[in-house]
Amino acid sequence: MQKKTANRLLLVNPPSTVYAHSKIKVGITYIPQISLASLAAMAERDGHTARILDLCVCDNPIKEFKETLKIYQPTTLGITVMTPNFNNASGLARLAKEVVPDILTIAGGAHPSVLPEETVSKGKFDVAVISEGEETMAQLLEQDKCLSSIHGIAFRADDGAVKRNPDRAYINDLDSLPMPAWHLFDLSRYKASRLTSRKPPVGAIETSRGCPHACIYCSKDIFSRKVRYKSVNRVLLEIEHAKHSGFRELHVWDDHFATNIKRGKEICQSIIEKGIQMSLNMFSGMRVDNVDYELFHLLKQAGCYCVALAPETGNQKLLDAINKGITLDDCRRAFGFAKRAGLETTAFFMIALPGETPKTIEETIKFAIELSPDYAKVSFATPLPGTELFRMLQADNRIKTYDWSKYAFHDVSEVYEHPTMSWADLEHYYDTFYNRFYLRPGYILKRLIGGISNGRVIYDIYYALKTWFRNRK
């Protein structure tokens, strides 16, 4: 049998502009991308060579990208694409073709999953991967595979036409995936903010995929509404694997760790019983209606120091309008459970929701103060393509631009016309939220006392100065 020729795969994370104008920019921790680590692991499992280039941590991204292309001469390029980074990613694909003319350029991630045909036609990509990419990438790396036979992609045919193949079934057995290829990252390049981490280097872990809920600002085009779980044993093995790879802290990136709360507790209990030492942060935002005190207590015992929860707004009618499926009392209980368990809390809020008014924003600010999390983050409701919010605004002719680079969560005034408020007022309330929440004498005193006791007061002062003297525009 003739041995297949190995491919040289280069996976790239483009420079991020999502937080360029955000109040919370100083708190952003860039960590190695678990999606790229998983894709690279599949390639290496099948005998291919893989490299990962994270341009978010490069001093001169374009220069390093070109040098990598010239030296490595990859046969296949995979770029992860979020909507705000689409233009940047397209530029990288165009540049790759100039340096390595025969390279196969592939786009994967949220944006290509929603707009695969447009990604190929306008983005200078040969292929757009739809949904999760491990099995699709494995087939794309098989040189004897015809693109028209690979499910889960859109591609540019020989005649220049863009074609879309049937969708690929989701991976039901997540335990079958190889361990993430963390060895392909230079961990020394990742600088973690002490606001969102405790023990760098910081990595990521996913214990499940999918979310069963239908919030109007969220798309399910990558992992679907069907929740699929890794086994408890697999989760423990991944934690140990991350530890041996050099990580001292892991951020849990599940859509919802506690969708199955019994399983979440089993993971914590197993970590405790096996004595696994790893700092944990429930970073992605747990649902307030899927938690209880016992879960938070077990998380604390398992090494977790902070849980993120997502109230979104302080107005119940707005919560109902965005299909969040929670109540304000659910939020109060969840934050109470977390504080009782001794966990730090981060709260995620949004303004510019459908039906938003100055009154509802005032209620959100007051609710944030009432819940009194350790950290609060607010962003503008952003109509990303593929979401119900996007479809609603598009149907009302309120979308003002399809320049995807404008679709950042903290500065979207050029993206759409808000139905009930001006962007000048919304931007005023964005600043007001942070001023009212963080400049309270009680909050400042709490941070000072806590910072002195845990040795983090210098970090708090440093990040506060960087935040309040930032230039948002």
Number of C-alpha atoms within 10 A of each C-alpha: 3 4 5 11 12 16 20 21 26 23 24 23 22 26 16 16 16 19 16 16 16 24 22 22 16 20 17 16 17 17 22 25 19 17 22 28 22 18 27 29 23 23 25 19 14 13 13 19 17 22 22 24 22 23 17 19 18 15 9 10 16 16 10 15 19 17 13 15 19 13 8 13 18 22 19 20 25 25 25 22 25 25 22 20 23 24 18 18 24 22 16 23 23 16 17 24 17 12 14 16 11 13 20 20 23 27 34 26 21 25 29 29 28 23 17 26 21 16 27 25 19 11 23 22 27 22 29 33 32 28 26 24 26 21 19 18 22 17 18 21 20 15 12 10 11 10 19 15 11 20 18 23 30 32 25 20 14 7 6 10 11 18 17 19 15 13 14 17 11 18 16 13 11 16 16 10 16 18 18 23 24 24 15 17 18 12 18 8 15 20 15 19 18 17 17 18 22 18 15 21 20 27 25 23 19 19 23 22 24 19 19 13 15 16 18 21 19 18 22 20 20 21 20 17 15 14 16 18 21 17 16 20 13 17 20 18 13 19 23 15 16 24 18 12 17 15 21 19 24 26 21 21 19 22 21 25 25 20 20 13 16 10 15 19 21 14 22 22 18 16 23 17 10 10 11 15 15 19 21 26 26 22 21 19 20 22 22 23 16 16 22 17 17 14 22 25 20 20 27 22 16 24 19 23 20 26 25 23 24 20 29 24 25 23 19 15 13 17 19 13 14 19 14 19 15 17 17 17 12 17 22 15 16 24 28 16 19 26 19 12 19 15 20 18 22 23 23 19 21 21 24 24 25 18 14 18 18 15 10 20 23 17 16 22 23 16 18 25 17 12 18 18 23 17 16 22 19 24 20 19 22 24 25 24 21 19 19 18 22 19 16 15 18 15 10 10 11 15 18 13 12 11 13 17 18 19 26 26 20 23 23 19 19 13 21 20 17 19 15 13 15 14 17 10 11 20 18 11 19 23 14 15 24 18 12 14 21 18 12 12 10 10 16 14 12 12 18 17 14 13 16 11 10 9 11 17 15 12 13 16 14 11 17 15 11 14 18 14 9 14 11 14 7
